[in-house]
């Protein structure tokens, strides 16, 4: 039962083949068994989960179940969940019990899904390997000496190891797609504004977006049906009709134009990964799509620009963690300055501090124009590249990451190399576009992800493209042996 | 050397919205600490601001009232600094693109020509909470009820040339925001606060001198005193061979002095940048026109109308339109009184304001309502009572003894207009004062007043003065 997709679990629950309590207990047992090795959960909410499962079973019995009623799910510990510890994987919030619920998790709970726990992540979502967590690194179920990717590393590790059938993630520069790629899962970052950010602890407000992490595109569509939609509590969420993401999955893709940006296939890309991506593209050609080479000339500027914009925003987003009202407070502060410096000095980890310092610097008087303002201009250029590309193609494809999962500790001391592992994903956030990563094969037993980038609000189109591929391949159904 | 004073004001008006500028929490004043601060106001992780449309409407209203441009696109920015009563570690304000730009206001200092003061901009922002340093045994308490209260910061050009002009400008804005019903104007509760930028320069010099920013000017009196103190201080510094340094100075009303808070070098780098949680504020022409339609009659328009419609003098109209409440009071009383609006004006400005002043009451707290005063004035106009008797009636009404008619009835204050009766009294008085009569007839005109006084005494002031005058003239001739 633990290997089934959420679409299959939903059917099994409806048919009475299994109850939600049974299913929830099964996953809770698997978490207890494997979490000590993988470290993918920060909190396991067993009691609430079983109560929610019992309630779901009553709904199922009464026949008024929604599509995901009774289906277990794990949430990234970046979403505030009422009455449940919400840490963002930081010592700063180790004592923080959220007094309110995020819109995203509330919508999923209202649909009857059962929260199993809160997953590990890079501290405040700042990282690409899940090594910056206060709660320790997360292991990749495909090779426990390797990172699962980040920042949604706990979510992907949990789903890949079948400790949860699906999870939520958030993506600021690739934090859903990169780990999904490194763990062989389907991950979708929606268009900026498609999913409410209310209650999601902000890293970089103009880039952050929540999305699903699942086995299949079909499952991602089911979750998107719950997550997407306007929220009056988030001014940047878009008031726009939400399509039924499941409805168009089987549409034909003959004649659709796929653009391959030449900048995504140059020397930075590992040869073996390139071969897997080429094979996936061939599969699309066989499905009737037309392949076209395109250019996104400002691709090389995406990473440096991102490391101005994101730190700038995070440096002020994280100012609220000051030891005054909630979160970590140092022992016996001597005065206000001491309270601030020690609480923050003790509460934040090194990567978070690095980004706060970069962000403070680029916003400072005398540097603002040279860094922040210039970055905003380049951001516009990056968006324009995509705009121009979508005039000639329907979808853009390429590798999600330049390599497969790297070893724990391999890049931990070299931030710039680490930052470059998001080279293909970051530009999408800068432009606010939707993009998915789907499993496309393996190199030496490690998963490779294919990235699909769509035009604004064309998540349906991406899911349709992904689903058609998953109809003719089974990469997304592969499981790490230890966890079958 | 002769010095010219240059003053610009930054006025913070608390907008009279029911809820906060970025959250649904109440803005009511005086609640128990931290009972009106929701998750957004507390700056909890994950919360987001949502702009209060009512605050925007009020800002637009102000902009239109001072002839400014209401920007079709303005941007909210984060002003970053750490302080315990600033929950997010930044204040959401407007920086480069404010909602209101470029207005003006005419002010008048008594006895001087009217002057036009430029308004550079007005922008929307959130207020911070309050730090409470007493009662916490060496610690500081934080009350976040005020955090997130909407403010409109109105920034003037450095156009004022004296402390008196600064006060006149501040009073005019104070009156205007109440006319517009966008601020309750309560200075004690901090709904209307002011900072002043003050510098001096040799008369005739174009370039501005170095300014200091005076904080904590929370009454009209403090503004005047703080500026005067600061001007003297700057003159002393320069004439003593020193240089004024750019700094922020705090006004201490107990000692009546300003003292340095921080210099330019110590000034914060606020690291302003557009708040990514809020979209740019876009207001189209139709919206702005719809707001324009809601503008009430403004003080200057009202003043002009009072002059033309009621025949008031410029000065009277100015005093009566200084606040909307006073203007409304006058207008209601004048309409009930019927004839002679000037008499109404005199009563309102004289007896009424005098009595209110004496008891330290605001016009809204007057025991004599506009209706009551108007009713009394009507009785003067229809000769039921004289102006003199009216003073007595007014006092009774002030003490809550009912309306004018009741007082007149109960106290028997009705004016005697029966000329037969008055004549009879006059005859008696003339008969009883032969000496005075003789002197009067011999040319001592001043004695006319003596006879009037006698008649009034005899009638307990109730005789119609005009009638008394006419009849006396006849009889004494």
Interface residues (C-beta under 8 A of the other chain):
Chain A: X79 X80 X86 X88 X93 X96 X98 X99 X100 X102 X197 X198 X199 X200 X201 X202 X204 X205 X206 X232 X233 X234 X235 X236 X312 X313 X315 X316 X318 X319 X320 X321 X322 X324 X325 X326 X336 X340 X360 X363 X364 X365 X368 X372
Chain B: X39 X42 X43 X44 X45 X46 X47 X48 X49 X50 X51 X78 X80 X82 X84 X87 X88 X89 X90 X140 X142 X269 X271 X272 X273 X276 X277 X278 X279
